[in-house]
Amino acid sequence: MIKKMPSEKNPNPNPKPAPPNHQPSMDSRDNHGLSQEEALRAKK
């Protein structure tokens, strides 16, 4: 009932623990592109 509870926000401050160098916006695209390119290079 109380949405302003620090206890509730404490156990789950972030739904996805991403690194400080990764962003859920621009990095998401870059990360995917880099991941795919690296995978292709490693497979070749």
KANOR-V268178 format. One record per residue. N is the residue number from 1. RES is the residue in one small letter. SS is DSSP state (hx for helix, st for strand, lp for the rest). OMEGA is omega as a letter, one per 30 degrees, with the letter a starting at -180 (none if undefined). NEAR is the number of other C-alpha atoms within 8 Angstrom. Layout:
N:RES:SS:OMEGA:NEAR  N:RES:SS:OMEGA:NEAR
This chain:
1:m:lp:a:2  2:i:lp:a:4  3:k:lp:a:4  4:k:lp:a:4  5:m:lp:a:7  6:p:hx:a:6  7:s:hx:a:6  8:e:hx:a:7  9:k:hx:a:8  10:n:hx:a:7  11:p:lp:a:6  12:n:lp:a:7  13:p:lp:a:6  14:n:lp:a:5  15:p:lp:a:5  16:k:lp:a:4  17:p:lp:l:5  18:a:lp:l:6  19:p:lp:a:5  20:p:lp:a:5  21:n:lp:a:4  22:h:lp:l:9  23:q:lp:l:9  24:p:lp:a:6  25:s:lp:a:6  26:m:hx:a:7  27:d:hx:a:9  28:s:hx:a:10  29:r:hx:a:8  30:d:hx:a:8  31:n:hx:a:9  32:h:hx:a:8  33:g:hx:a:8  34:l:hx:a:8  35:s:hx:a:8  36:q:hx:a:8  37:e:hx:a:8  38:e:hx:a:8  39:a:hx:a:8  40:l:hx:a:8  41:r:hx:a:7  42:a:hx:a:6  43:k:hx:a:5  44:k:lp:none:4
